[in-house]
Amino acid sequence: MAEDHYKRYEGIHFPQTKLLLQTKEGTLSFLGPPSIIPPHLDQSSVLQINPDDGVFSQPEVALSLPPLYSADGMCLARAPADKSAPIEIVSTESGAIISIIPCTDAQSIEFSPLGTFLVTWSRQLKPKSGEAPQCNLHVWRVSSGELEASFNQRQMQSDMIQRRLAGHPESESLPQRSLAVQHSPNPAVPIIAVFTPEAGGKHAKVMMYSYDQQLLSEEGAEGTKAQGCQDTGFGRTMFAANECCMKWNLSGERVIVQTQSDVDSSNASYYGSTGLFLLSVDGKVSLKVPQSKEGHVAAAEWSPTGEVFIMAAGNMPCQVTMFNNEGDAVYEFGAMHRNTISFAPHGRFLCLAGFGNLAGDMDFYDFSGNKRKKIGSANSHCAVKWAWSPDSRYFMTSTLRPRMNVDNGIKLFKYNGLGGALVDYKIEYLYDAQWKPALLTAYPDRSRSPSRPDASGGSSDKASTSKPAAVAAYRPPGSSGALSEMMRRSSGPKGKVVGGSVSTNNGGSGQQKSVEKFVPSAARRPIPGLPPTAVMEATSSGSKNSRKRNKGGNKSAEAGKGEKQGKAPVLSVEEKKVEEVVVVDKEKKIKNLRKKLKQVTELKGKQASGENMNPDQLKKIETEGDILKELALLEV
């Protein structure tokens, strides 16, 4: 089977993947692992990174300005360590210098989507009295290094650059309070999404604007001034939103808007409130994406195909849910400690990870067709940056300065995470690590590779996934575990969502579990003195709607009361758990009463032997009758 898999690509040449690392000594280029490893080769001999031929290596570069690739990987912009030296645009094929950008004080650089222009931003100096501020945002043509346009810009933001390229700064086509601007990635959909934060008592909103495509340059690349934006009338008002992050799907017809405010009015979170909205350019879809668990929206990403998007939201462990482009939940990954969603470039593989302040656990999924199959797991603690290789076969994590000053280096994992880190390359001073980009058509969309047989005849992949036996949780002596079972957090439903319920298998048939609304654990605690059924009634009929529904059903319940007499009541799972907790509390109380009775008996023996008793001891002896009565009631 493995031989047949590799025969499909026999004789086909694929570009070698490359890595670019920025260290204290300069930039270092490495050849990445091959995309296809024939079955007759040993993986350990080829799964490594080797130094490149030195085309991209440079001994001295500016640490504050990392090298930048164009989107197609054909150009590389790098700034020398000498602050008086200009920026160089280098060809990644031959290493020759394409052009020189005469900008010596750039603090940030960015390529245009098609690599036609390079934008540089410098800190704006305070002008002298009576003088106009100098332009600090410049647009350069990559092929010649000529200056195309200049603007005034206080902060360097990619969406602000898009606004400058899409309209003149003095134009009134776009709102002056707009904080974020994102244009549709599809040239056939000339739409710009504009976010306006809340201010002066006005709520935040996102509006759609159209622009005239004829204002683009004749080269068909990017225009420098495309004025005349018109409000389409489609958008949405958002509450409690000071910032946002907008992401378009591949077709440019849907956009998800992740909002955040500095203050949470409900005082539920110190970090403010968040939300996720889905909007369409035609106004047919405009909704807030529902969360199956209350809490912070950790991440949201479109798949490369643009048909679905995934959201990780809720208090940790957050609930990871997949939605279609209409905003309907279609799959639940369950509750997990994850805050990163990363799709492979071809969209076949998915990585759900918990980086940053989490432990660095990663889960890999096969996303081809209708599959939602987990194919492996791995761990990379202290990861600062991560990225898929352009051939979708490897996943890289890196630990960088200045975020982490120890254990700097990169790790490479297979697309399924099996076998752990294939490459663990340590560098004492590492400031940046990135793959060389490539067009999506440069590599085929390959399925999972067949398992390789090892020396013992088994599968090498399966052998590497063996895990040590899990250590059982500590349980105190005499504990039944009922209370801890009730308080343990649920892992959440997993599987395909069908009609508001989650299938326990991936096929969509079989046992169904309804997705219940989140209920705080405090509402399920047993109330001393009340039976378990009364506790459940008190927690389930608290809202007005439930009381109205129960009002009409009380008469029928009384009518059928006689028929139900003699039958044992059927308790739900929650009622059984609460009843077990009450039984445990009863046993504890009996144990305490017997202990007190034993102490009273010892005091009576001392009193009979002639020993003097203090007032407290005499008072305790008098409680013998009450203890016996309470003990008799509990032991019935």
C-alpha positions as CSV (number, residue, x, y, z in Angstrom):
1,M,0.0,0.0,0.0
2,A,2.9,2.4,0.8
3,E,4.5,1.6,-2.5
4,D,1.3,2.5,-4.5
5,H,1.0,5.7,-2.5
6,Y,4.5,7.0,-3.4
7,K,4.3,5.8,-7.1
8,R,1.7,8.5,-7.8
9,Y,4.4,11.2,-7.2
10,E,7.3,9.3,-8.7
11,G,9.3,11.5,-11.1
12,I,7.6,14.7,-10.0
13,H,9.8,17.4,-8.6
14,F,8.6,19.5,-5.7
15,P,10.4,22.6,-4.4
16,Q,12.5,22.1,-1.3
17,T,10.9,23.8,1.7
18,K,13.1,26.4,3.4
19,L,13.4,28.0,6.8
20,L,14.7,31.4,7.6
21,L,16.0,32.0,11.2
22,Q,17.0,35.4,12.6
23,T,19.8,35.1,15.2
24,K,22.1,37.4,17.0
25,E,24.8,36.7,14.4
26,G,22.5,37.3,11.4
27,T,19.9,35.5,9.2
28,L,20.4,31.8,8.6
29,S,18.7,29.8,5.9
30,F,18.0,26.1,6.2
31,L,16.6,23.4,3.9
32,G,13.6,21.9,5.4
33,P,12.6,18.2,5.4
34,P,11.5,16.7,2.0
35,S,7.8,16.7,1.2
36,I,7.9,13.0,0.1
37,I,10.1,10.4,1.8
38,P,10.2,7.1,-0.3
39,P,9.6,4.0,1.8
40,H,13.1,2.6,1.2
41,L,14.7,5.6,2.9
42,D,15.2,5.8,6.7
43,Q,13.2,8.7,8.1
44,S,15.8,9.5,10.7
45,S,18.4,10.3,8.0
46,V,16.2,12.7,6.0
47,L,14.0,14.3,8.7
48,Q,16.3,17.1,9.6
49,I,17.2,20.6,8.6
50,N,20.4,21.3,6.7
51,P,22.2,24.6,6.1
52,D,21.3,26.3,2.8
53,D,23.8,27.4,0.2
54,G,24.0,30.8,1.8
55,V,22.0,32.8,-0.8
56,F,19.8,34.3,2.0
57,S,22.3,34.3,4.8
58,Q,23.6,37.7,5.9
59,P,26.0,38.2,8.8
60,E,24.5,41.4,10.1
61,V,20.8,42.4,10.1
62,A,18.6,44.7,12.1
63,L,17.2,42.8,15.1
64,S,14.3,45.3,15.4
65,L,13.2,44.6,11.8
66,P,12.9,40.9,10.9
67,P,13.3,39.9,7.2
68,L,10.0,39.8,5.3
69,Y,8.9,37.5,2.5
70,S,6.4,38.5,-0.1
71,A,3.2,36.4,-0.3
72,D,4.5,34.2,-3.2
73,G,8.0,33.8,-1.6
74,M,9.7,35.3,-4.7
75,C,11.1,38.4,-2.9
76,L,12.7,39.0,0.5
77,A,13.0,42.5,2.1
78,R,15.8,42.8,4.7
79,A,17.3,45.7,6.6
80,P,21.1,45.8,7.4
81,A,22.2,46.3,10.9
82,D,23.7,49.7,9.9
83,K,20.9,52.2,10.5
84,S,22.2,54.4,7.7
85,A,21.9,51.6,5.1
86,P,18.8,51.3,2.9
87,I,16.5,48.3,2.7
88,E,17.3,45.7,0.1
89,I,14.8,43.7,-2.0
90,V,16.4,40.3,-2.8
91,S,15.3,37.6,-5.2
92,T,14.9,34.3,-3.4
93,E,15.7,32.3,-6.6
94,S,19.1,33.8,-7.4
95,G,20.0,35.9,-4.4
96,A,20.4,39.0,-6.6
97,I,19.3,42.4,-5.4
98,I,16.2,43.5,-7.2
99,S,16.0,47.0,-5.9
100,I,17.1,49.4,-3.2
101,I,14.5,51.2,-1.0
102,P,16.1,54.5,0.1
103,C,14.5,54.3,3.6
104,T,16.9,54.3,6.5
105,D,14.6,54.9,9.5
106,A,11.9,52.3,8.9
107,Q,10.4,50.7,12.0
108,S,8.0,48.4,10.2
109,I,7.6,47.1,6.7
110,E,4.9,45.2,4.8
111,F,4.4,43.8,1.3
112,S,1.2,44.4,-0.6
113,P,-0.9,41.2,-1.2
114,L,0.5,40.7,-4.7
115,G,4.1,41.8,-3.9
116,T,4.0,44.8,-6.2
117,F,4.6,47.4,-3.5
118,L,6.5,47.6,-0.2
119,V,5.1,49.9,2.6
120,T,7.5,51.4,5.2
121,W,6.5,53.2,8.3
122,S,8.7,55.4,10.5
123,R,8.1,57.2,13.7
124,Q,6.6,60.6,13.2
125,L,8.7,63.4,14.4
126,K,7.1,66.4,16.2
127,P,6.9,69.2,13.7
128,K,8.2,72.7,14.4
129,S,5.8,75.4,15.2
130,G,4.0,76.5,12.0
131,E,5.1,73.5,10.0
132,A,3.0,70.7,8.7
133,P,3.8,67.2,10.0
134,Q,6.1,65.2,7.7
135,C,4.9,62.1,5.9
136,N,6.1,58.9,7.6
137,L,4.2,56.2,5.7
138,H,5.7,55.5,2.2
139,V,4.6,53.2,-0.6
140,W,7.5,52.0,-2.8
141,R,7.4,50.0,-6.1
142,V,9.3,46.8,-5.6
143,S,10.6,46.4,-9.1
144,S,12.3,49.8,-9.3
145,G,12.4,51.1,-5.8
146,E,10.6,54.3,-6.7
147,L,8.4,56.2,-4.3
148,E,4.7,55.9,-5.3
149,A,2.9,57.7,-2.5
150,S,3.4,59.2,1.0
151,F,0.9,59.7,3.9
152,N,0.8,60.7,7.5
153,Q,0.1,57.8,9.9
154,R,0.6,57.8,13.6
155,Q,0.5,54.1,14.1
156,M,1.6,51.2,11.9
157,Q,-1.4,48.9,11.3
158,S,-2.1,46.7,8.2
159,D,-5.7,47.7,8.0
160,M,-4.8,51.4,8.2
161,I,-2.5,50.9,5.3
162,Q,-5.3,49.3,3.3
163,R,-7.4,52.3,4.0
164,R,-4.6,54.6,2.7
165,L,-4.3,52.5,-0.4
166,A,-8.1,52.4,-0.9
167,G,-8.9,56.1,-0.5
168,H,-7.3,59.5,0.0
169,P,-6.9,60.4,3.7
170,E,-9.0,63.6,3.2
171,S,-11.8,61.7,1.5
172,E,-15.1,61.6,3.3
173,S,-16.1,58.3,1.7
174,L,-15.2,56.3,4.8
175,P,-16.1,57.3,8.4
176,Q,-13.4,59.4,10.1
177,R,-13.7,57.4,13.3
178,S,-13.1,54.0,11.6
179,L,-10.5,52.0,13.5
180,A,-10.2,48.9,11.3
181,V,-10.6,48.5,7.5
182,Q,-10.4,45.2,5.6
183,H,-11.1,44.7,1.9
184,S,-12.5,41.5,0.4
185,P,-9.7,39.1,-0.8
186,N,-11.7,38.3,-3.9
187,P,-11.2,40.9,-6.7
188,A,-14.7,39.9,-8.0
189,V,-16.2,41.2,-4.7
190,P,-15.2,44.9,-4.5
191,I,-16.3,45.3,-0.8
192,I,-14.5,47.0,2.1
193,A,-15.6,46.2,5.7
194,V,-15.2,49.2,8.1
195,F,-15.3,49.0,11.9
196,T,-16.2,52.1,13.9
197,P,-15.7,51.7,17.7
198,E,-18.1,53.0,20.3
199,A,-17.6,56.7,21.3
200,G,-19.7,59.6,22.5
201,G,-22.6,57.4,23.5
202,K,-22.8,55.8,20.0
203,H,-22.5,52.0,19.7
204,A,-19.8,50.3,17.6
205,K,-20.7,49.1,14.1
206,V,-19.4,47.3,11.0
207,M,-20.5,48.6,7.7
208,M,-19.9,47.4,4.1
209,Y,-18.7,49.8,1.5
210,S,-18.3,49.2,-2.3
211,Y,-15.7,50.7,-4.5
212,D,-15.2,51.1,-8.3
213,Q,-12.9,48.5,-9.8
214,Q,-12.1,50.8,-12.7
215,L,-10.0,52.9,-10.4
216,L,-7.5,50.2,-10.1
217,S,-4.2,50.5,-12.0
218,E,-4.0,49.1,-15.5
219,E,-1.4,46.5,-14.4
220,G,-4.2,44.7,-12.5
221,A,-2.1,44.7,-9.4
222,E,-3.1,47.2,-6.7
223,G,-4.2,50.8,-7.1
224,T,-2.7,53.6,-5.0
225,K,-5.9,55.7,-4.9
226,A,-9.4,54.2,-5.2
227,Q,-11.7,56.9,-4.1
228,G,-15.5,56.9,-4.3
229,C,-16.4,54.3,-1.7
230,Q,-20.2,54.0,-1.3
231,D,-22.1,52.7,1.7
232,T,-24.1,49.6,0.7
233,G,-26.4,49.9,3.7
234,F,-25.4,46.5,5.0
235,G,-23.8,46.1,8.4
236,R,-24.5,45.5,12.1
237,T,-24.4,47.4,15.3
238,M,-22.3,45.9,18.1
239,F,-22.4,46.6,21.8
240,A,-19.3,46.9,24.1
241,A,-16.7,46.9,21.3
242,N,-13.6,49.0,21.4
243,E,-11.4,46.8,19.2
244,C,-12.0,44.2,16.5
245,C,-10.2,41.7,14.3
246,M,-11.9,41.0,10.9
247,K,-11.3,37.9,8.8
248,W,-12.7,37.2,5.3
249,N,-13.4,33.8,3.9
250,L,-11.8,32.7,0.6
251,S,-14.8,33.8,-1.6
252,G,-14.9,37.2,0.0
253,E,-18.6,36.9,0.7
254,R,-18.5,36.3,4.5
255,V,-16.5,38.0,7.3
256,I,-16.2,37.2,10.9
257,V,-15.7,40.1,13.3
258,Q,-14.1,39.3,16.7
259,T,-14.7,42.2,19.1
260,Q,-13.3,43.1,22.5
261,S,-14.0,45.8,25.0
262,D,-11.7,47.0,27.8
263,V,-14.4,46.8,30.5
264,D,-16.9,44.0,31.2
265,S,-20.1,45.6,32.6
266,S,-21.1,42.3,34.2
267,N,-17.8,42.1,36.1
268,A,-17.4,38.5,34.9
269,S,-13.9,39.0,33.5
270,Y,-11.0,41.2,34.4
271,Y,-9.9,41.3,30.8
272,G,-13.2,42.8,29.4
273,S,-15.8,41.2,27.2
274,T,-15.5,39.6,23.8
275,G,-17.9,38.5,21.0
276,L,-17.9,37.0,17.5
277,F,-20.1,38.2,14.7
278,L,-20.8,36.8,11.2
279,L,-21.7,39.1,8.4
280,S,-22.3,38.7,4.6
281,V,-21.8,41.3,1.9
282,D,-25.4,41.0,0.7
283,G,-26.9,41.6,4.2
284,K,-28.6,38.2,4.3
285,V,-26.4,37.0,7.2
286,S,-25.9,39.3,10.2
287,L,-25.8,37.6,13.6
288,K,-23.8,37.1,16.7
289,V,-22.3,33.6,16.7
290,P,-23.8,31.6,19.6
291,Q,-21.5,30.2,22.3
292,S,-22.2,26.8,23.8
293,K,-20.3,27.8,26.9
294,E,-20.1,31.2,28.6
295,G,-16.8,33.0,28.6
296,H,-14.0,34.6,26.5
297,V,-13.7,34.1,22.8
298,A,-10.1,32.7,22.6
299,A,-9.8,32.2,18.8
300,A,-11.8,32.0,15.5
301,E,-10.5,31.0,12.1
302,W,-11.9,30.3,8.6
303,S,-10.9,27.1,6.9
304,P,-8.8,27.7,3.7
305,T,-11.8,26.6,1.6
306,G,-14.0,29.3,3.2
307,E,-16.9,27.0,3.8
308,V,-16.7,26.6,7.6
309,F,-15.0,28.4,10.5
310,I,-14.0,27.2,14.0
311,M,-14.5,29.1,17.2
312,A,-12.9,28.4,20.6
313,A,-14.9,30.1,23.3
314,G,-15.8,29.8,27.0
315,N,-14.0,29.6,30.3
316,M,-11.2,27.1,30.3
317,P,-11.5,24.4,29.2
318,C,-13.2,26.2,26.4
319,Q,-15.7,24.6,24.0
320,V,-14.4,24.3,20.4
321,T,-17.2,24.4,17.8
322,M,-17.3,24.4,14.0
323,F,-19.9,26.5,12.1
324,N,-20.9,26.7,8.5
325,N,-21.0,30.0,6.6
326,E,-24.6,30.6,7.7
327,G,-23.6,30.6,11.4
328,D,-25.1,27.1,12.2
329,A,-23.1,24.8,14.5
330,V,-22.2,21.6,12.6
331,Y,-19.6,19.9,14.8
332,E,-18.4,20.0,18.4
333,F,-14.8,19.1,19.2
334,G,-15.5,19.1,22.9
335,A,-14.1,21.1,25.9
336,M,-10.3,21.4,25.9
337,H,-7.5,23.8,27.0
338,R,-7.0,25.4,23.6
339,N,-6.6,29.0,22.4
340,T,-5.0,28.5,18.9
341,I,-6.7,27.3,15.7
342,S,-4.3,26.7,12.7
343,F,-5.3,25.2,9.3
344,A,-2.7,23.7,6.9
345,P,-2.4,25.7,3.7
346,H,-4.4,23.1,1.7
347,G,-7.1,22.9,4.4
348,R,-6.7,19.1,4.8
349,F,-5.2,19.2,8.3
350,L,-6.0,21.2,11.4
351,C,-4.1,21.9,14.6
352,L,-5.9,22.8,17.8
353,A,-3.3,24.0,20.3
354,G,-3.0,25.7,23.7
355,F,0.0,28.1,23.5
356,G,0.9,31.2,25.5
357,N,0.0,30.7,29.1
358,L,-1.3,27.1,28.4
359,A,0.7,23.9,28.5
360,G,1.4,23.7,24.7
361,D,-0.7,20.6,24.0
362,M,-1.6,20.1,20.3
363,D,-4.3,18.0,18.6
364,F,-4.1,17.2,14.9
365,Y,-7.2,16.4,12.8
366,D,-7.9,15.2,9.3
367,F,-10.3,17.6,7.7
368,S,-10.6,16.1,4.2
369,G,-14.1,15.7,2.8
370,N,-16.6,15.2,5.6
371,K,-13.9,13.7,7.9
372,R,-13.4,15.2,11.4
373,K,-11.0,12.5,12.6
374,K,-8.3,13.1,15.2
375,I,-5.1,11.6,13.9
376,G,-2.5,12.5,16.6
377,S,-1.3,14.7,19.5
378,A,1.9,16.3,20.5
379,N,3.3,18.9,23.0
380,S,5.4,22.0,22.5
381,H,5.7,24.0,25.7
382,C,6.8,27.7,25.7
383,A,5.9,28.1,22.0
384,V,5.9,31.8,20.9
385,K,5.4,31.4,17.1
386,W,4.0,28.6,15.0
387,A,3.3,28.0,11.3
388,W,2.5,25.2,8.8
389,S,5.0,24.4,6.0
390,P,3.8,25.4,2.5
391,D,3.5,21.7,1.6
392,S,1.1,21.1,4.6
393,R,3.3,18.2,5.8
394,Y,5.1,19.8,8.8
395,F,4.1,22.0,11.7
396,M,6.8,24.3,13.2
397,T,6.8,25.8,16.7
398,S,9.5,28.2,17.9
399,T,10.6,29.7,21.2
400,L,11.9,33.3,20.5
401,R,13.3,36.2,22.3
402,P,12.5,38.6,23.9
403,R,9.3,36.7,25.0
404,M,11.4,33.7,26.2
405,N,15.1,34.2,27.0
406,V,15.8,30.5,27.6
407,D,15.3,27.3,25.5
408,N,15.3,29.2,22.3
409,G,15.0,27.1,19.2
410,I,12.5,25.5,16.7
411,K,10.6,22.2,16.7
412,L,9.2,20.4,13.6
413,F,6.3,18.0,13.9
414,K,4.6,15.8,11.3
415,Y,1.2,16.7,10.1
416,N,-0.3,14.2,12.6
417,G,2.0,14.9,15.5
418,L,3.0,11.3,15.8
419,G,6.5,10.6,17.0
420,G,6.9,13.9,18.9
421,A,9.3,16.5,17.6
422,L,11.1,15.3,14.5
423,V,13.5,18.2,14.7
424,D,14.5,20.0,17.9
425,Y,17.1,22.6,16.9
426,K,18.4,24.8,19.7
427,I,19.8,28.3,19.2
428,E,20.9,30.4,22.2
429,Y,19.7,33.7,20.6
430,L,16.8,33.3,18.3
431,Y,14.6,36.3,17.4
432,D,12.4,35.0,14.5
433,A,11.7,31.8,12.5
434,Q,9.6,31.5,9.4
435,W,8.9,29.2,6.4
436,K,9.6,30.5,2.9
437,P,6.1,31.0,1.5
438,A,5.0,29.3,-1.8
439,L,2.0,29.4,-4.0
440,L,-0.7,26.8,-3.2
441,T,-0.2,25.2,-6.6
442,A,3.5,24.4,-6.0
443,Y,2.6,21.4,-3.9
444,P,-0.1,18.8,-4.3
445,D,-2.9,18.3,-1.7
446,R,-1.8,15.0,-0.4
447,S,-3.7,12.7,1.8
448,R,-2.2,10.9,4.9
449,S,0.8,8.7,4.2
450,P,0.5,5.0,4.9
451,S,2.1,3.7,8.1
452,R,5.7,2.6,7.7
453,P,6.6,-0.9,9.1
454,D,9.4,-0.8,11.7
455,A,12.0,-3.4,12.3
456,S,9.7,-5.5,14.5
457,G,7.1,-5.7,11.7
458,G,4.6,-3.2,13.4
459,S,3.8,0.3,12.4
460,S,6.4,3.0,13.3
461,D,3.7,5.6,13.7
462,K,1.6,3.5,16.1
463,A,4.6,2.5,18.1
464,S,5.5,6.1,18.8
465,T,2.1,6.9,20.1
466,S,2.4,4.6,23.2
467,K,1.7,6.6,26.4
468,P,2.5,5.8,30.0
469,A,-0.3,4.6,32.2
470,A,-2.4,7.4,33.5
471,V,-2.0,8.2,37.2
472,A,-5.3,7.9,39.1
473,A,-6.6,10.9,41.0
474,Y,-6.2,10.9,44.7
475,R,-9.2,9.8,46.7
476,P,-9.4,10.1,50.5
477,P,-10.0,6.8,52.5
478,G,-13.7,6.1,52.9
479,S,-14.7,8.5,50.1
480,S,-17.3,7.2,47.7
481,G,-16.3,9.7,45.0
482,A,-19.9,10.9,44.5
483,L,-19.2,14.5,45.5
484,S,-16.1,14.8,43.3
485,E,-17.9,13.2,40.4
486,M,-20.6,15.8,40.6
487,M,-18.2,18.7,40.9
488,R,-15.9,17.5,38.1
489,R,-16.1,19.6,35.0
490,S,-17.7,17.9,32.0
491,S,-15.7,17.5,28.9
492,G,-18.6,18.7,26.8
493,P,-20.4,17.0,24.0
494,K,-18.4,15.8,21.0
495,G,-19.5,14.9,17.5
496,K,-21.6,16.1,14.6
497,V,-24.4,18.6,15.5
498,V,-27.8,17.5,14.0
499,G,-30.9,19.5,14.8
500,G,-29.5,21.0,18.0
501,S,-28.1,17.7,19.3
502,V,-24.7,16.2,19.1
503,S,-24.1,12.7,17.7
504,T,-21.6,10.6,19.8
505,N,-20.1,9.2,16.6
506,N,-18.8,10.9,13.5
507,G,-21.4,9.3,11.2
508,G,-24.3,11.4,12.3
509,S,-26.4,8.4,13.5
510,G,-26.5,6.7,16.8
511,Q,-27.1,8.0,20.2
512,Q,-27.8,11.8,20.4
513,K,-27.0,14.1,23.2
514,S,-28.7,17.5,23.5
515,V,-26.6,20.5,23.9
516,E,-27.8,22.0,27.2
517,K,-27.4,25.6,28.3
518,F,-24.6,26.2,30.7
519,V,-25.8,26.1,34.3
520,P,-23.5,27.2,37.2
521,S,-22.5,24.4,39.6
522,A,-23.8,26.4,42.5
523,A,-27.4,25.9,41.2
524,R,-27.0,22.2,41.6
525,R,-25.8,22.1,45.2
526,P,-28.0,20.1,47.7
527,I,-29.9,22.2,50.1
528,P,-29.8,20.9,53.7
529,G,-33.2,19.8,54.9
530,L,-34.7,19.3,51.4
531,P,-35.1,16.0,49.5
532,P,-33.2,15.7,46.2
533,T,-36.4,16.1,44.1
534,A,-37.2,19.4,45.8
535,V,-33.7,20.6,45.0
536,M,-34.1,19.8,41.3
537,E,-37.5,21.5,41.2
538,A,-36.1,24.6,42.8
539,T,-33.3,24.8,40.2
540,S,-35.2,23.8,37.1
541,S,-38.3,26.1,37.6
542,G,-36.6,29.4,38.4
543,S,-37.4,31.3,35.2
544,K,-40.7,32.9,34.3
545,N,-41.2,30.8,31.2
546,S,-40.7,27.6,33.1
547,R,-43.2,28.6,35.7
548,K,-45.7,29.5,33.0
549,R,-45.3,26.1,31.3
550,N,-45.6,24.3,34.6
551,K,-48.8,26.3,35.5
552,G,-50.8,24.6,32.8
553,G,-49.4,21.2,33.6
554,N,-50.2,21.1,37.3
555,K,-53.9,20.2,36.7
556,S,-53.1,17.2,34.5
557,A,-50.4,16.1,37.0
558,E,-53.0,16.1,39.8
559,A,-55.5,14.2,37.7
560,G,-53.0,11.4,37.0
561,K,-51.7,11.3,40.6
562,G,-53.9,8.4,41.5
563,E,-52.7,6.3,38.6
564,K,-49.0,6.9,39.4
565,Q,-49.3,5.9,43.0
566,G,-47.5,2.7,43.7
567,K,-44.9,3.2,41.0
568,A,-41.3,4.1,41.9
569,P,-40.3,7.6,40.7
570,V,-37.9,7.6,37.8
571,L,-34.9,9.9,38.7
572,S,-32.7,11.6,36.2
573,V,-29.0,11.5,36.3
574,E,-28.7,14.8,38.1
575,E,-31.3,13.7,40.7
576,K,-29.4,10.5,41.4
577,K,-26.1,12.4,41.8
578,V,-27.7,14.8,44.3
579,E,-29.3,11.9,46.2
580,E,-25.9,10.2,46.5
581,V,-24.5,13.4,47.9
582,V,-27.3,13.6,50.5
583,V,-26.6,9.9,51.5
584,V,-23.0,10.7,52.0
585,D,-23.8,13.7,54.2
586,K,-26.1,11.5,56.2
587,E,-23.4,8.9,56.9
588,K,-21.0,11.6,57.9
589,K,-23.5,13.0,60.4
590,I,-24.1,9.6,61.9
591,K,-20.4,9.1,62.3
592,N,-20.1,12.5,64.1
593,L,-23.0,11.7,66.5
594,R,-21.4,8.3,67.4
595,K,-18.2,10.0,68.2
596,K,-19.9,12.5,70.5
597,L,-21.8,9.7,72.2
598,K,-18.5,7.9,72.8
599,Q,-17.0,11.1,74.4
600,V,-20.1,11.4,76.7
601,T,-19.7,7.7,77.8
602,E,-16.0,8.4,78.7
603,L,-17.0,11.5,80.7
604,K,-19.7,9.5,82.6
605,G,-17.1,6.9,83.5
606,K,-14.7,9.5,84.9
607,Q,-17.6,11.0,86.8
608,A,-18.5,7.7,88.4
609,S,-14.8,7.1,89.5
610,G,-15.0,10.3,91.5
611,E,-13.1,12.7,89.2
612,N,-14.2,16.3,89.3
613,M,-16.0,17.6,86.2
614,N,-15.9,21.2,85.0
615,P,-19.1,23.0,83.8
616,D,-18.4,22.3,80.1
617,Q,-18.0,18.6,80.8
618,L,-21.2,18.5,82.8
619,K,-23.1,20.3,80.0
620,K,-21.8,17.8,77.5
621,I,-23.1,14.9,79.6
622,E,-26.5,16.5,79.7
623,T,-26.7,16.3,75.8
624,E,-26.7,12.5,75.8
625,G,-30.5,12.3,75.5
626,D,-30.6,14.7,72.5
627,I,-27.7,12.8,70.7
628,L,-29.5,9.5,71.2
629,K,-32.8,10.9,69.7
630,E,-31.1,12.4,66.7
631,L,-29.1,9.2,66.1
632,A,-32.3,7.1,66.3
633,L,-34.0,9.3,63.6
634,L,-31.0,9.1,61.2
635,E,-30.6,5.3,61.6
636,V,-34.2,4.6,60.7
